[in-house]
């Protein structure tokens, strides 16, 4: 089949619509054209064809051709002697995420899988794209190759991997050792310590750190697309670019600014890990159905470790800030009872039906391969450093994965234990059996102890009365509505259910988190309380026996006399051991009552 030529017009962006035209020369009496059901990097069936409207087909004689819908995303076109077929359709886009189209009077973000219908038999055809009709003040940003007024790609897969943004953007050269640009759309909130020029400078250090660790860049040029919008967050990796959503107040606090750096670092690192280091289902795409793999912990867990680690090794964050974020992740993991029921491999495989389709049972049955994966990789890095006396680290594993699989674009096997062992020179069966194939927690406290740090867990003093042991029901709630019940908790044993509307505890009103905490604050483990609630508009009473609440306060502190651990700490975090002082504190009281 000849090349595929697309023309996208944005004549009325305020209506959230675009028109798309596809021209190609058919090579059979009928041609099936289709649209992806999902996009690489986001593991949920999204059925992008639902945004297509008014599809018509004509031949080179200007006469219409029959197009029959075969399934949710495929149309069969009758050639009827045409030398060229022209497919035209409208496209609706009003969902501001990194995985969907968003078109309005301010800008247009075109996500390839959600935009371009293509002949199913022509995935390897050369591509031309022309975008027109948009306001003169808008700038088009994409990593696609530009050829005059058109853009080109060597295949549908390459086209889908190069998103297009149009709008009034601020473009910065990122002064890294490889060619990188940063395009920002959306108004930055006024004030704050940080600015966009500082962002470009800090990004350069992070980019250089990643490239130095892997030894080479897998692209000629790279483009960060950053869209600023309230209540927005997300990122999606592509082979030579990434699309990122963040709030306009990123410069207001150091924590927010470092959060943005971490997001951009994460998506950039995927240029190696995820776009090139990947299992077969995520290198050889079937856009019509789920791509199951037990290895998303490799793509996202390793990346979730290195996105933050690169901030530290490039000097963008302090060791204290790094440990603060580490501790926050640890607190969130331990507040997830589902970690005892789902391994990293199971979490990876079930992402399509669990992670992106959460319900009230998820906290009891699932664990995030991002969260646990990142912590497991950090603990494994310390494990390798400890057992090799600092001669090797997770970096050696990463480089082996790149050289063996990523650089030649060879799919890696599901079982990566052998290459982890080969690269580290260690037997790692216990780690894989317990923490990756099994449901064991990362051995972070023990590994931190080896570098002279103590990880402590206890109750938040603010939740105790005169030093008494705090109690809990074991629910998560929004206002007075129960949103989750933790397995094995007093609420679970009493029969409280998600969706219940709490009214009172022992006949005292309890219609907010504050009410609940006040009413439970003076209680002791073993006390019984009467819980009054509405369930499906029926008033009922249940009796719950309170239990000691799990720890909610976590600390990382240096030990007073670290001995040889002081040198290991410095080799790891790049600064002298701090001695006996608390370095990080996190309180996680908001997750349950």
C-alpha positions in Angstrom: 0.0 0.0 0.0 1.2 3.5 -0.7 1.9 6.2 1.9 -0.9 7.4 4.2 -1.6 11.2 3.9 -3.4 12.9 6.8 -4.8 16.4 6.9 -6.0 17.7 10.2 -8.0 20.9 10.3 -8.8 22.9 13.5 -11.2 25.5 12.1 -13.4 25.7 15.2 -11.4 24.6 18.2 -13.9 26.2 20.6 -16.4 23.4 19.6 -13.8 20.8 20.8 -13.7 19.3 17.3 -11.3 18.7 14.5 -11.8 17.3 11.1 -9.4 14.6 9.8 -8.9 13.4 6.2 -6.9 10.3 5.2 -5.9 9.6 1.7 -4.4 6.3 0.5 -4.3 4.0 -2.5 -6.1 0.7 -1.7 -4.5 -2.6 -2.6 -7.6 -4.8 -2.4 -11.3 -4.7 -3.3 -12.2 -3.8 0.3 -10.1 -2.2 3.0 -10.6 -2.3 6.7 -9.7 0.9 8.6 -9.4 0.9 12.3 -8.6 2.9 15.4 -6.7 1.7 18.6 -8.6 0.6 21.7 -5.7 1.7 23.9 -2.4 3.4 23.9 1.1 2.2 24.9 2.1 3.4 28.3 -1.5 3.4 29.7 -3.0 0.1 30.4 -6.7 0.6 30.0 -9.1 0.0 27.1 -10.3 3.5 26.1 -12.1 2.7 22.8 -10.9 5.8 21.0 -13.3 5.2 18.1 -16.1 6.5 20.3 -14.8 10.1 19.6 -15.2 9.7 15.8 -18.3 11.1 14.1 -19.7 11.5 10.6 -17.2 9.2 8.9 -17.6 9.2 5.1 -15.5 7.8 2.2 -15.2 8.9 -1.4 -13.1 7.7 -4.3 -10.8 9.6 -6.6 -13.9 10.1 -8.8 -15.6 12.1 -6.0 -18.3 9.5 -5.6 -19.1 8.0 -2.2 -18.0 4.5 -1.2 -19.7 2.2 1.3 -18.2 2.1 4.8 -19.7 -0.6 7.0 -18.9 -0.8 10.7 -17.6 -4.3 11.6 -16.9 -3.8 15.3 -16.4 -1.0 17.8 -13.3 0.3 16.1 -13.2 -1.0 12.5 -14.9 0.0 9.3 -14.8 -2.0 6.0 -14.6 0.2 2.9 -15.7 -1.0 -0.6 -13.1 0.1 -3.1 -15.5 0.0 -6.1 -12.7 0.6 -8.6 -11.2 3.6 -6.9 -7.4 4.3 -7.3 -7.5 6.5 -4.2 -9.8 6.5 -1.2 -10.5 9.5 0.9 -11.7 9.0 4.5 -13.1 12.0 6.3 -14.4 12.2 9.8 -15.0 14.5 12.7 -13.1 14.1 15.9 -14.3 15.2 19.4 -11.8 16.0 22.1 -12.6 17.6 25.4 -10.7 15.4 28.0 -7.5 17.1 29.3 -5.3 14.1 30.0 -2.1 12.9 28.5 -3.9 9.9 26.9 -6.8 11.7 25.2 -7.4 14.6 22.9 -8.2 18.1 24.2 -9.3 20.8 21.9 -10.6 24.2 22.9 -10.2 27.9 22.3 -6.8 27.9 24.2 -5.0 25.0 22.6 -5.3 21.6 20.9 -3.6 18.4 22.2 -3.7 15.6 19.6 -2.8 12.1 21.0 -2.0 9.9 18.0 -4.0 6.7 18.9 -7.0 8.9 19.7 -6.7 10.8 16.4 -5.7 8.8 13.4 -7.8 6.0 11.8 -5.5 3.8 9.6 -5.8 0.9 7.2 -5.2 -2.2 9.3 -2.9 -3.7 6.6 -0.8 -0.6 6.4 0.9 -0.2 9.8 4.3 0.0 8.1 3.3 2.5 5.5 5.1 5.9 5.3 3.1 8.7 6.9 2.6 12.4 6.0 0.6 14.7 8.3 -0.5 18.3 7.7 -2.2 20.4 10.4 -4.0 23.6 9.4 -6.8 26.0 10.3 -5.5 26.8 13.8 -5.0 30.4 15.0 -1.9 32.2 13.8 -0.7 32.8 17.3 -0.5 29.1 18.1 2.8 27.1 17.8 2.9 23.5 16.8 5.1 21.3 18.9 5.9 17.7 18.1 8.9 15.3 17.8 7.7 14.3 14.3 10.2 15.1 11.5 9.2 18.3 9.7 9.4 18.4 5.9 8.2 21.8 4.7 4.6 22.3 6.0 4.2 18.6 6.6 5.4 16.2 9.2 6.4 12.6 8.5 6.7 9.2 10.2 8.0 5.9 9.0 5.0 3.9 10.2 1.7 4.1 12.2 3.5 3.0 15.3 5.9 6.0 15.0 3.0 8.3 14.3 1.2 7.2 17.4 4.4 7.7 19.4 4.7 11.4 18.5 1.9 13.5 20.0 1.1 16.9 18.6 0.4 20.1 20.7 -0.8 23.4 19.3 -1.2 26.6 21.2 0.5 29.6 22.6 3.6 28.0 24.1 6.8 29.1 25.7 9.7 27.2 24.2 13.0 26.7 26.0 16.3 25.1 25.0 17.3 22.7 27.7 21.1 23.2 28.0 21.8 19.5 28.3 24.6 17.6 26.4 22.0 16.2 24.0 19.4 18.3 22.1 16.4 18.8 24.3 13.5 21.3 24.2 10.8 22.2 26.8 7.5 23.5 25.5 5.1 24.9 28.2 1.5 25.7 27.6 -0.8 27.2 30.2 -0.3 30.2 32.5 2.0 29.8 35.4 0.6 31.0 38.7 2.3 34.2 39.8 5.0 34.2 42.5 7.0 31.4 43.9 10.7 30.8 44.3 11.2 28.9 41.1 10.7 29.9 37.5 10.6 28.3 34.0 14.2 29.2 33.3 15.3 27.4 36.4 13.2 24.5 35.4 15.0 24.3 32.0 18.4 24.4 33.9 17.4 21.7 36.4 16.0 19.5 33.6 19.4 19.7 31.8 21.2 18.3 34.9 18.6 15.5 35.2 18.8 14.7 31.5 22.6 14.6 31.6 22.5 12.3 34.7 20.2 9.8 33.0 22.3 9.8 29.8 25.5 9.3 31.7 24.1 6.4 33.7 23.0 4.6 30.5 26.0 5.6 28.5 24.0 7.0 25.5 20.8 8.7 24.4 18.4 6.5 22.4 17.1 9.5 20.3 18.5 12.3 18.2 16.4 15.1 19.9 13.9 15.1 22.7 10.9 17.3 23.5 9.2 17.8 26.9 5.6 19.0 26.4 4.3 20.5 29.7 0.7 21.5 30.0 -0.2 23.5 33.1 -3.8 23.2 34.4 -5.5 23.3 37.7 -6.3 19.9 39.3 -4.3 18.2 36.6 -1.5 15.6 36.9 0.0 13.0 34.7 2.6 12.0 32.2 3.0 9.7 29.3 6.2 8.6 27.7 7.0 8.5 24.0 10.1 7.4 22.1 11.5 11.0 21.6 9.1 13.1 23.7 6.8 13.1 26.7 3.5 14.8 27.5 3.2 16.0 31.1 0.3 17.7 33.0 1.0 19.6 36.2 -0.6 22.4 38.2 0.2 26.1 37.5 1.5 26.5 41.2 4.5 24.3 40.7 6.8 27.2 41.7 5.0 28.0 44.9 6.9 25.5 47.1 10.0 23.4 46.9 8.0 20.3 47.4 5.7 21.1 44.4 8.6 22.1 42.2 10.5 18.9 43.1 7.3 17.0 42.3 7.3 18.4 38.8 11.0 17.6 38.3 10.3 14.0 39.4 7.4 13.7 36.9 9.5 15.0 34.1 12.4 12.7 35.1 10.1 9.7 35.2 8.8 10.2 31.7 12.2 11.0 30.3 13.7 7.8 31.8 11.1 5.8 30.0 12.9 6.7 26.7 15.1 3.8 27.7 13.0 1.7 30.1 9.6 1.1 28.7 10.0 2.4 25.1 12.9 0.2 24.4 13.5 -2.1 27.4 10.2 -3.9 27.3 8.6 -7.3 27.1 7.2 -8.6 23.7 3.5 -7.5 24.3 4.7 -3.9 24.7 7.1 -3.8 21.8 4.9 -5.6 19.2 1.6 -3.9 19.8 -1.9 -5.3 19.2 -4.0 -2.1 19.4 -7.3 -4.0 19.5 -6.9 -5.8 22.8 -5.1 -5.8 26.2 -1.4 -6.5 26.2 -0.9 -8.7 29.3 2.5 -9.0 30.9 3.8 -9.7 34.4 6.6 -7.2 33.9 5.1 -3.7 34.4 7.0 -3.7 37.7 10.2 -3.6 35.5 9.0 -0.7 33.4 7.4 1.3 36.2 9.1 0.1 39.3 12.6 0.6 38.0 11.6 4.0 36.5 9.9 5.0 39.8 13.2 4.5 41.6 15.4 6.2 39.1 13.1 9.2 38.5 13.8 10.4 42.1 17.3 8.9 42.4 18.4 11.0 39.4 17.2 14.1 41.2 19.6 13.3 44.0 22.6 12.2 41.9 22.2 15.3 39.7 22.2 17.5 42.8 18.7 18.8 42.3 17.4 17.7 45.7 19.1 17.3 49.1 19.6 14.0 50.8 16.9 15.0 53.3 14.4 15.7 50.6 15.2 12.4 49.0 14.6 10.6 52.3 11.4 12.6 53.0 9.9 11.3 49.7 11.2 7.8 50.3 9.5 7.8 53.7 6.2 9.1 52.3 6.2 6.2 49.8 6.9 3.8 52.6 4.0 5.1 54.7 1.7 4.8 51.7 2.8 1.2 51.0 2.3 0.1 54.6 -1.2 1.7 54.6 -2.1 -0.6 51.7 -3.4 -4.0 53.0 -3.7 -5.2 49.4 0.1 -5.7 49.4 -0.4 -8.9 51.4 -2.6 -10.3 48.7 -1.0 -9.3 45.4 2.6 -9.7 44.2 4.3 -7.3 41.8 4.0 -9.7 39.0 0.3 -10.1 39.7 -0.2 -6.4 40.0 1.5 -6.0 36.6 -0.7 -8.6 34.9 -3.9 -7.3 36.4 -3.3 -3.6 35.7 -5.9 -3.7 32.9 -8.7 -4.7 35.3 -7.4 -3.4 38.6 -5.1 -0.4 38.7 -7.1 1.7 36.2 -10.5 0.5 37.3 -10.4 1.0 41.0 -13.3 0.2 43.3 -13.7 0.2 47.1 -12.1 -3.2 47.4 -8.9 -2.3 45.7 -7.1 -1.2 48.9 -7.6 -4.7 50.3 -6.7 -6.6 47.2 -4.2 -4.7 45.1 -0.8 -3.0 45.4 0.7 -0.5 42.9 3.6 -1.7 40.9 4.7 1.9 40.8 4.8 2.3 44.5 5.9 -1.1 45.7 8.1 -1.5 42.6 10.0 1.7 43.2 10.6 0.8 46.9 11.6 -2.7 46.0 14.2 -1.5 43.5 15.6 1.0 46.0 15.9 -1.7 48.6 17.5 -4.0 45.9 20.0 -1.3 45.0 21.1 -1.1 48.7 21.1 -4.9 48.8 23.5 -5.2 45.9 25.7 -2.4 47.3 25.8 -4.2 50.7 26.6 -7.7 49.4 29.2 -6.5 46.8 30.8 -4.0 49.3 30.0 -1.1 47.1 31.5 -2.6 43.9 28.1 -2.9 42.1 24.6 -1.4 42.3 21.3 -1.5 40.5 23.0 0.7 37.8 24.9 -2.4 36.6 21.6 -4.2 36.2 20.1 -1.3 34.3 23.0 -1.1 31.9 22.8 -4.8 31.3 19.1 -4.6 30.5 19.9 -1.7 28.1 22.7 -3.5 26.3 21.0 -6.9 26.1 17.5 -5.9 25.2 16.8 -2.1 24.9 19.5 -1.0 22.5 18.9 -3.8 20.0 15.1 -3.6 20.7 14.9 -7.2 21.6 11.9 -8.1 23.9 13.1 -9.2 27.3 11.8 -12.4 28.9 9.2 -12.5 31.7 11.8 -13.9 34.1 14.5 -11.4 34.5 16.1 -12.9 37.6 19.0 -14.4 35.6 20.1 -11.1 34.1 19.7 -9.3 37.5 22.0 -12.1 39.0 24.5 -11.9 36.1 24.8 -8.2 36.3 25.1 -8.0 40.0 27.1 -11.2 40.5 24.7 -12.3 43.2 22.1 -14.9 43.8 18.9 -13.0 44.1 16.3 -15.9 44.3 15.2 -14.9 47.8 14.5 -11.3 46.7 12.5 -12.4 43.6 10.6 -15.1 45.5 9.6 -12.9 48.3 9.3 -9.4 47.0 8.5 -9.7 43.2 6.9 -13.1 42.8 5.6 -13.1 46.3 3.9 -10.6 48.6 6.7 -9.8 51.0 7.5 -6.1 51.7 10.7 -4.6 50.5 13.4 -5.1 53.1 13.9 -1.4 53.5 14.4 -1.1 57.2 17.2 -3.7 57.2 18.9 -2.2 54.2 18.8 1.3 55.6 20.3 0.0 58.8 23.3 -1.0 56.8 24.0 2.6 55.9 23.5 3.8 59.4 19.8 4.8 59.3 16.9 3.7 61.5 13.4 3.5 60.1 10.9 3.8 63.0 7.1 3.4 63.1 4.9 4.6 65.9 1.6 6.4 66.7 1.2 10.0 65.9 1.4 11.8 69.3 -1.4 14.2 68.2 -3.8 11.3 68.0 -3.2 9.9 71.5 -4.7 11.0 74.8 -2.2 11.1 77.7 0.1 8.7 75.9 -2.7 6.1 75.5 -2.7 3.7 72.5 -4.8 5.2 69.7 -7.7 3.2 68.4 -9.4 2.9 65.0 -12.5 1.6 63.2 -10.6 0.9 60.0 -12.5 2.9 57.4 -11.7 5.5 54.9 -14.4 8.1 54.6 -15.4 11.3 52.7 -17.4 13.5 55.0 -19.7 10.9 56.6 -19.8 8.4 53.7 -17.7 5.3 54.1 -15.5 4.9 51.0 -13.5 1.8 52.1 -13.3 -0.8 54.9 -10.0 -2.4 55.6 -9.9 -6.2 55.9 -9.6 -7.5 59.4 -10.4 -4.1 60.9 -13.1 -3.5 63.6 -15.4 -2.0 61.0 -15.0 -5.1 58.8 -15.8 -7.4 61.7 -18.8 -5.2 62.7 -20.2 -5.4 59.2 -19.8 -1.8 58.1 -19.7 -1.5 54.3 -18.5 1.0 51.7 -21.4 3.3 50.9 -22.8 3.5 54.4 -23.5 6.9 55.7 -22.3 7.4 59.3 -24.7 9.2 61.6 -23.5 8.7 65.2 -21.1 6.9 67.6 -22.8 6.0 70.8 -25.6 8.4 70.0 -23.2 11.3 69.4 -23.3 12.8 65.9 -20.5 11.7 63.7 -20.9 13.2 60.2 -17.2 14.2 59.5 -13.7 12.9 59.9 -13.3 15.4 62.8 -16.3 14.1 64.6 -15.1 10.6 64.3 -11.6 11.3 65.5 -12.9 13.3 68.5 -15.4 10.5 69.5 -12.7 7.8 69.2 -9.9 9.8 70.7 -10.6 9.0 74.3 -11.4 5.3 73.7 -9.1 2.3 74.4 -8.5 -0.9 72.5 -11.2 -3.4 73.4 -13.9 -0.7 73.9 -17.2 -1.4 72.2 -19.1 1.4 70.4 -22.5 1.5 68.8 -22.3 2.8 65.2 -25.5 4.3 63.8 -25.6 4.6 60.0 -27.9 4.8 57.0 -27.6 2.0 54.5 -29.7 2.4 51.4 -31.9 4.9 53.3 -32.5 2.5 56.2 -31.3 3.4 59.7 -29.3 0.6 61.3 -27.1 0.1 64.4 -23.9 -2.0 64.5 -21.6 -2.7 67.4 -17.8 -2.5 66.8 -15.0 -3.5 69.1 -12.2 -1.0 68.7 -8.7 -2.1 68.2 -5.2 -0.5 68.4 -4.6 1.6 65.3 -1.7 0.7 63.0 1.3 3.1 63.2 0.7 6.4 61.4 4.0 8.1 62.1 7.2 7.1 60.4 10.7 8.4 60.9 14.2 8.0 59.4 17.0 8.9 61.8 20.7 8.5 61.8 22.2 6.3 64.4 24.6 7.8 67.0 27.6 5.7 66.2 27.4 4.5 62.6 30.9 3.0 62.5 31.6 1.6 59.0 28.1 2.4 57.9 29.1 6.1 57.7 31.2 5.4 54.7 28.5 3.4 53.1 26.0 6.2 53.7 28.3 8.7 52.0 28.9 6.4 49.1 25.2 6.1 48.6 23.8 9.6 49.2 27.0 11.6 48.5 27.4 13.4 51.8 28.7 12.7 55.3 26.6 10.6 57.7 24.4 13.0 59.7 24.9 11.4 63.1 22.0 10.9 65.6 19.3 13.2 64.2 15.9 12.7 62.7 16.2 13.2 59.0 12.6 12.6 57.8 9.2 12.4 59.4 5.8 11.5 57.8 2.4 11.2 59.4 -0.2 9.3 57.5 -3.3 9.9 59.7 -5.5 11.0 56.8 -5.8 7.6 55.2 -8.2 6.0 57.7 -10.2 6.5 60.9 
